[in-house]
Amino acid sequence: MDTPNAFGLSELWAQADLIIQSVAILLIGMSVASWYLILSKGLRLLSTRRHGDVVEQFWQAASLDEGLRLLTTRAPDAPCERLAHQAAAAHLHCTRHAANTLGGTLDAGEFVTRALRRSIADATARLESGLTVLASIGSTAPFVGLFGTVWGIYHALTSISASGMASIDKVAGPVGEALIMTAVGLFVAIPAVLAYNGFNRANRVELSELDGFAHDLHAYFTTGARVDLASPAAERRTPAAQPVRPATGVA
């Protein structure tokens, strides 16, 4: 008949004291939070990659309203969609109301710039949300596991002192607890650190693309034309790069 393993996970949990159990629960909670952020942000990143060409399709639209509807359909609630809608709303508001108010002397370009900056700041906050938690988990989980290791060794030493002999059966359990705490701490920390670095890089790339889109939107709403980088010596209009003049309404 098979004998039960005295050093299985369930047996180690049963003989662990309250401090070791608390450390284990804390590490499990940190791992759950870490993987929730990794999965949610990873899915958002995949969704962003799927509609990566939507900005160029926006510029190829026949009108501003059609371009805004395209963004709403293809990339709902994406940073580029919110950026375009807020810039269009700011331009429309300035066109309709500025001439009849004390702010009539305010430059329309400055008004659009403020809307673009506010939208980019909001997008930055959204992209960076949760990264602080990942960084905190990645930096503290090894030390939490190390605390469990130190306490497990202390538990082993007290067992030896109480029994008066350093037998394997007296120290194997507490030492096993210590080794498991170290392994769990690393298991929690490594994915969090790798995900933090990966999402940081992806956010920098996305914000750089969003900043370029903001510059094009600013040029369009202030001059009526997107900047033509292919011909810096002389501005020219091309059907693919230049939509029609702004519409009177916002979709």
Buried (B, 14 or more C-beta within 10 A) or exposed (E): EEEEEEBEEEBBEEBBEEBBBEBBEBBEEBBEBBBEBBEEBBEBBEEBEEBEEBBEBBBBBEBBBBBBBBBBEBBEEBBBBBBBBBBBBBBBBBBEEBEEEEEEEEEBBEBBBEBBEEBBEBBBEBBEEBBEBBBBBBEBBBEBBBBBBEBBBEBBEEBBEEEEEEEEEBBBBBBBBBBBBBEBBBEBBEBBBEBBEBBBEBBEEBBEBBEEBBEBBBBBBBEEBBBBEEEEEEEEEEEEBBBEEBBEEBB
